[in-house]
Amino acid sequence: MQSPAPFARIGTRGSPLALAQAKLVRGLLARAHGVAEDRIEIEVFSTGGDRSQAENTTLSTIGGKGVFTKEIDEALLAGRIDLGVHSSKDVATGLPPGMVLAAFLEREDVRDAFLSVSAQGIDNLSEGARFGTSSIRRAAQALRLRPDLTIVPFRGNVHTRLQKLLDGVADATLLALAGLNRLGEAHRATAILDPDQFMPAPAQGAIGIAIRQGDQRLADIVAPLDHAATHDAIAAERAMLAVLDGSCRTPVGALSGTAGGLLTLKGEILSLDGQTSFRAEAQGSDPVALGESVGRDLLAQAGPNFLAQWNR
């Protein structure tokens, strides 16, 4: 007897975190539509971002955020898979034509976690300590507080980076608390950082689901998983990033919430050394308009000479 056709085919990266996120989406879809989980297939892709991990280079040198989604995007647009499941902060600001981010699961904790085997917090690191990160946002924010730190490249999946800490590659690092929570590794965090001081990356903590634009069947399939408040927050943060032409070359932070029934958005841009920064904040009911407004405010404050450093 022939097996029934898959209800949906999910594309994902192969890291433990990416697989955990894909399996979470599979379980939610199965329950929402009353189908067996084994009718929802998961196909694992090795992306350019994954293959470059061993080189320990920064993302900006290998093509920016899109290197973590390119192969999945291509398979989606070619019809080989139906859904791409992504950490939303890894999705390029400009999506490939024919693709949309149709749904976002309810957002996890947006904060960054400090991890170290030798210090309880960034203030307690020794003079000139090695701070491991390949995020220029995290590097800039750390240098703003501790300009004496030595930034060392630090890439790999969560468990790889935890092992690098134990091996002494760096004295400390920052990881997204959301990822640690999803892997059951939150106990590894030495401290949880104040998001107002260490503003998270835009879209941090949110799982996004990409589908083909105009595919109503897929839109209907993922609709029950879409968390409206998260969707609005990510739309605002990505709109801000688009105005800033945000990429992995740009130290940008974002923090959103709701107050008085309105969406609030705080944005931040920093110099690469963290010694200069600009912030903007606004409220509104239209997420995209709000994000664009905060982005324009940041651009006006910083001016073209400040922004030029990102593209040197």
C-alpha positions in Angstrom: 0.0 0.0 0.0 1.4 3.3 -1.0 2.2 5.8 1.7 0.1 9.0 1.7 1.7 12.1 0.3 3.4 14.3 2.9 1.2 16.9 4.4 4.1 19.4 4.3 7.8 19.4 3.9 10.0 21.5 6.2 13.5 22.7 5.2 16.0 23.5 8.0 19.6 23.7 8.8 21.2 20.7 10.6 22.4 22.3 13.8 20.8 21.0 17.1 19.0 24.3 17.6 17.7 24.4 14.0 16.5 20.9 14.3 14.8 21.6 17.6 13.0 24.5 16.0 11.9 22.5 13.0 10.6 19.7 15.2 8.7 22.3 17.3 7.0 23.6 14.1 6.3 20.1 13.0 4.6 19.2 16.3 2.5 22.4 16.3 1.4 21.9 12.7 0.4 18.3 13.4 -1.7 19.3 16.3 -3.2 22.3 14.5 -4.3 20.2 11.6 -5.0 16.8 13.2 -2.3 14.9 11.2 0.4 12.5 12.3 3.8 14.1 12.8 5.4 11.5 10.4 3.3 13.0 7.6 5.3 16.3 8.0 8.8 15.7 6.6 11.9 17.5 7.7 14.7 17.9 5.1 18.1 19.1 6.4 20.3 21.4 4.4 23.9 22.3 4.7 24.1 26.1 4.1 27.1 28.2 3.2 27.0 29.7 6.7 27.3 26.2 8.2 30.1 25.1 5.9 32.1 28.2 6.8 31.9 27.7 10.5 35.3 26.0 10.7 37.0 29.0 9.1 35.8 31.1 12.1 35.4 34.2 9.8 32.8 36.9 10.4 29.5 36.6 8.5 30.1 40.0 6.8 33.1 38.5 4.9 31.2 35.5 3.5 28.0 37.3 2.4 26.0 38.3 5.4 22.9 36.8 6.9 21.6 35.1 3.8 24.3 32.5 3.9 22.3 30.6 6.5 19.2 30.4 4.4 20.2 30.5 0.7 20.0 26.7 0.1 16.7 26.4 1.9 15.3 29.4 0.0 16.3 27.9 -3.3 14.6 24.6 -2.4 11.5 26.4 -1.3 11.2 28.4 -4.5 11.9 25.3 -6.6 9.0 23.5 -4.9 11.2 20.8 -3.3 10.1 21.9 0.2 7.0 23.7 1.4 8.2 25.6 4.4 11.5 27.1 5.6 12.0 27.3 9.3 14.5 29.9 10.5 15.8 31.8 13.4 14.4 35.1 12.2 17.5 37.2 13.1 19.4 35.1 10.5 17.0 35.9 7.6 18.3 38.6 5.2 16.4 41.9 5.3 15.7 41.7 1.6 13.9 38.4 0.9 14.3 36.6 -2.4 11.5 37.4 -4.9 8.7 35.0 -4.5 9.2 34.3 -0.8 7.5 35.7 2.3 7.8 35.2 6.0 4.2 34.2 6.6 4.2 33.2 10.3 6.1 33.7 13.5 5.8 31.5 16.6 5.4 33.3 19.9 8.7 34.9 20.7 11.1 33.4 23.2 13.2 35.5 25.6 15.0 38.2 23.5 17.9 38.8 25.9 21.5 37.8 25.5 23.2 35.6 28.0 26.8 36.0 29.3 28.8 32.8 29.5 32.2 32.4 31.1 34.1 29.9 33.2 36.1 32.6 34.9 33.9 35.6 35.5 30.4 36.3 36.8 29.7 39.1 34.4 31.3 41.4 31.8 32.4 43.8 34.5 34.3 41.1 36.3 36.5 40.1 33.3 40.2 40.7 33.8 41.9 43.5 32.0 42.4 42.7 28.3 40.3 39.5 28.5 39.4 37.7 25.3 35.8 38.2 24.4 34.6 35.6 21.8 32.1 36.7 19.2 31.6 37.1 15.5 28.7 39.4 16.0 29.7 43.0 15.4 26.7 44.1 17.4 27.8 42.1 20.5 31.4 43.2 20.0 30.5 46.9 19.8 28.2 46.6 22.9 30.9 44.8 24.9 33.6 47.3 23.8 31.3 50.2 24.8 31.3 48.9 28.4 34.8 47.4 28.3 37.1 49.0 25.6 40.0 47.0 27.0 38.6 43.7 25.9 40.2 41.8 23.0 37.6 40.5 20.5 38.4 37.1 19.2 36.4 35.3 16.4 34.0 32.8 17.8 31.6 30.9 15.5 29.9 27.5 15.6 26.6 26.1 16.9 25.7 26.5 20.6 27.4 23.4 21.8 30.5 24.1 19.7 30.8 27.6 21.3 30.3 26.2 24.8 33.1 23.7 24.2 35.3 26.5 22.9 34.8 28.3 26.2 35.9 25.2 28.1 38.9 24.8 25.8 40.0 28.4 26.6 39.6 29.9 23.1 37.9 32.9 24.8 37.3 34.0 28.4 33.7 34.9 27.8 31.0 35.1 25.1 27.4 36.1 24.6 24.6 33.8 23.2 20.9 34.3 22.7 19.0 33.1 25.7 16.2 31.9 23.4 18.5 29.3 21.8 19.8 28.1 25.2 16.2 27.8 26.4 15.2 25.8 23.3 18.1 23.4 23.8 17.6 23.0 27.6 21.0 24.7 28.2 19.9 27.9 30.0 21.7 26.7 33.1 25.0 27.4 31.2 24.3 31.2 31.4 26.5 32.9 34.0 24.4 36.1 33.8 21.4 37.4 31.8 22.1 40.9 30.3 19.8 43.9 30.6 18.2 44.3 27.1 18.2 48.1 27.5 22.0 48.1 27.9 22.7 45.2 25.5 19.9 45.7 23.0 19.2 42.4 21.1 19.6 41.8 17.4 16.5 42.7 15.4 14.1 39.7 15.4 16.1 37.8 18.0 14.2 35.0 19.8 11.6 34.5 17.1 11.1 31.5 14.8 10.0 32.5 11.4 8.3 30.3 8.8 8.9 31.1 5.1 6.6 30.1 2.3 6.2 30.8 -1.4 4.4 34.0 -2.1 0.9 33.5 -3.3 0.6 29.9 -2.2 -2.7 30.0 -0.4 -2.5 26.3 0.7 0.7 26.9 2.5 -0.5 30.2 3.9 -3.6 28.4 5.4 -1.4 25.7 6.8 0.9 28.0 8.7 -1.8 30.6 9.8 -2.7 28.8 13.0 0.9 29.1 14.2 1.2 32.8 13.6 1.5 34.8 16.9 0.1 38.2 16.1 2.1 40.3 18.6 5.3 38.6 17.6 4.5 39.1 13.9 4.0 42.8 14.5 7.2 43.2 16.5 9.3 41.4 13.9 7.7 43.4 11.1 8.6 46.6 12.9 12.2 45.5 13.7 12.8 44.3 10.1 11.4 47.5 8.7 13.8 49.5 10.8 16.7 47.3 9.7 15.7 47.8 6.0 15.9 51.6 6.4 19.3 51.2 7.9 20.3 48.8 5.1 21.1 46.4 7.9 23.4 43.5 7.3 26.1 41.7 9.3 28.3 44.7 8.7 26.0 46.9 10.8 25.9 47.0 14.6 22.2 47.4 15.1 20.0 46.6 18.1 16.2 46.6 18.5 13.8 46.1 21.4 10.1 46.1 21.0 7.1 45.8 23.3 3.6 47.0 23.8 2.3 49.9 26.0 -1.2 51.4 26.1 -2.3 49.1 23.2 0.5 50.5 21.0 3.6 48.8 19.7 6.8 50.5 21.0 10.2 50.1 19.3 13.6 51.2 20.5 16.5 51.1 18.0 20.2 51.5 18.4 23.2 51.8 16.0 26.8 51.8 17.2 30.3 52.5 15.9 32.3 49.4 15.5 34.3 50.1 18.6 31.2 50.9 20.6 32.3 54.3 21.7 29.6 56.2 19.7 26.0 55.2 19.6 22.6 56.6 18.7 19.2 55.6 20.0 15.6 56.3 18.9 12.3 55.3 20.2 8.7 55.6 19.0 5.2 54.2 19.4 2.6 53.3 16.7 -0.1 51.0 15.5 1.4 50.3 12.1 4.5 48.0 12.6 6.1 48.8 9.2 5.6 52.6 9.5 6.9 52.5 13.1 10.0 50.6 12.1 10.7 52.9 9.2 10.2 56.0 11.5 12.7 54.7 14.0 15.2 53.8 11.3 14.9 57.3 9.7 15.4 58.9 13.1 18.6 56.9 13.7 19.9 57.8 10.2 19.2 61.5 10.8 21.0 61.4 14.2 24.1 59.5 12.9 24.6 61.3 9.6 26.3 59.9 6.5 29.9 60.0 7.8 29.0 57.8 10.7 27.2 55.3 8.5 30.1 55.1 6.0 32.2 53.2 8.4 30.0 50.1 8.0 30.9 49.7 4.3 34.7 50.3 4.5 
